[in-house]
Amino acid sequence: MTLTEIVAKIDTGAEKRAAEELNKRDAYDVLIVGSGPAVQRQQFTPHRKGIRTGLMGERFGGQILDTVDIENYISVPKTEGQKLAGALKVHVDEYDVDVIDSQSASKLIPAAVEGGLHQIETASGAVLKARSIIVATGAKWRNMNVPGEDQYRTKGVTYCPHCDGPLLKANA
């Protein structure tokens, strides 16, 4: 959890202030909803073409933030999720892309008229507008909500059979 996320949880007015600030923003040419690794790549193309681009997500890096070891990312033999997310953030920050972190989409409102602006309503009550919206909200681990699941995550409770299977090989 980042410092911004911690402050937002204890500052009861933070969400409302964030929504007010977001509501003041001009419409985007392209708004990408999601902030995982696949989305990071998508934002470069519109930006390089001079298209005003916004990138909105709950947690920059998405599911990889919860991944300990990554061994199947092209050109990187092995890394950690937090490290990869940090590297992606450094790369994205080199571009003039509006990164909107700690926001989740709650509703997509299509344009009322052809050529009009689509809208994304956030859980905080903000409304972002764009000519085009790319929804790439990715994946998240599915919990079974059984006793001990949180306690034993990565210590026997695993999510990826082909990734985590070798951990259990000795027990087979």
Order of alpha helices (4+ residues) and beta strands (2+ residues): alpha-alpha-beta-alpha-alpha-beta-beta-beta-alpha-beta-beta-beta-beta-alpha
